[in-house]
Amino acid sequence: MTFILEYYNYWIVVFLMMAGFYIVISANNLVKKIVGLNIFQTSVFMLYISMGKVGGGTAPIVVEGATQYSNPLPHVLILTAIVVGVATTAVGLSLIVRIKRAYGTVEENEFKNEDDAI
C-alpha cells in the first residue's frame, strides 16, 4: 500500500496518459481529438516534472545548509514544451476551422465519406 501512496503522481500520469490516448483513438470529432492530445501532453509534462523533483531538495542556488538540489533542467524543458504545445494546438484548431468551412462538419468519418465519393 505504501508503494501506491508513495508514487501516486505516477499513477495519475498513467491514468491521464491512457485517458488522452483513448480519446484520440475513439473520438470521431476533431476537437475532441485535440483535447485528447492535450490531456496526453499534460501527462507527459507531469511525468517530467515528477522525475525532476528531489525530495528535500531546494532550488539550485548556493545557500547555507543546503545539501540537496533539485534539477532545474526538466522544468525548463517543460516550459518550452508548453509553448510548443500551445502553438500546435492553435494550428490544429485553425485546421479544424478550415475543415469545417470546406466540409460543413468536424466529424472525421463524415468528411472522409465525402472525400471517398469524389
C-alpha positions in Angstrom: 0.0 0.0 0.0 2.9 2.4 0.7 4.1 1.8 -2.9 0.8 3.2 -4.3 0.8 6.2 -1.9 4.4 7.0 -2.4 4.2 7.1 -6.2 0.7 8.5 -6.6 1.8 11.1 -9.1 3.0 8.4 -11.4 -0.4 6.7 -11.2 -2.1 10.0 -12.1 0.3 10.3 -15.1 -0.5 6.8 -16.3 -4.3 7.5 -15.9 -4.1 10.8 -17.8 -1.9 9.3 -20.5 -4.3 6.4 -21.1 -7.4 8.6 -21.0 -5.9 11.0 -23.5 -4.8 8.1 -25.8 -8.3 6.6 -25.6 -9.9 9.9 -26.5 -7.6 10.3 -29.5 -8.4 6.8 -30.7 -12.1 6.6 -30.1 -13.4 10.1 -30.9 -14.6 11.0 -34.4 -14.9 14.7 -33.5 -11.7 16.5 -34.4 -12.0 19.0 -31.5 -12.2 16.0 -29.1 -9.1 14.6 -30.6 -7.2 17.9 -30.0 -8.5 17.8 -26.3 -7.3 14.2 -26.0 -3.8 15.2 -27.4 -3.7 18.0 -24.8 -4.5 15.6 -22.0 -1.9 13.2 -23.2 0.6 16.1 -23.4 -0.2 17.3 -19.9 0.5 13.8 -18.6 4.0 13.9 -20.2 4.6 17.3 -18.6 3.7 15.9 -15.2 5.9 12.9 -15.7 9.0 15.0 -16.4 8.3 17.4 -13.6 7.8 14.5 -11.2 11.1 13.0 -12.2 12.9 16.3 -11.8 11.8 16.9 -8.2 14.2 15.7 -5.5 12.7 15.0 -2.1 14.1 17.6 0.4 15.9 19.4 -2.4 16.0 23.1 -2.8 16.4 25.4 -5.8 19.9 25.1 -7.3 21.1 28.3 -5.6 24.1 28.1 -3.2 22.8 28.8 0.3 24.0 27.9 3.8 22.9 24.4 4.9 21.6 23.1 1.6 23.0 19.8 0.7 20.5 18.5 -2.0 19.3 20.4 -5.0 16.5 19.8 -7.5 17.4 19.5 -11.1 16.1 22.6 -13.0 16.5 21.2 -16.5 13.2 19.2 -16.7 11.3 22.3 -15.6 13.0 24.5 -18.2 12.3 21.9 -20.9 8.6 21.6 -19.9 8.3 25.4 -20.2 9.5 25.1 -23.8 7.2 22.2 -24.4 4.2 24.1 -23.1 4.8 26.9 -25.6 5.2 24.4 -28.4 2.0 22.6 -27.2 0.0 25.8 -27.3 1.3 26.6 -30.8 0.5 23.2 -32.1 -3.0 23.3 -30.5 -3.6 26.6 -32.2 -2.6 25.2 -35.6 -4.7 22.1 -35.1 -7.8 24.2 -34.2 -7.2 26.5 -37.1 -7.1 23.5 -39.4 -10.3 22.2 -37.8 -12.0 25.6 -38.6 -10.8 25.3 -42.2 -12.2 21.7 -42.4 -15.5 22.9 -41.0 -15.7 25.6 -43.7 -14.8 23.2 -46.5 -16.9 20.2 -45.5 -19.5 21.6 -43.1 -18.6 19.1 -40.3 -15.8 18.3 -37.9 -16.8 14.6 -37.6 -13.9 12.7 -39.1 -16.0 9.8 -40.6 -18.4 12.3 -42.4 -15.8 14.2 -44.3 -13.8 11.0 -45.1 -17.0 9.7 -46.7 -17.3 12.9 -48.8 -13.7 12.5 -50.0 -14.3 8.9 -51.0 -17.4 9.9 -53.0 -15.4 12.4 -55.1 
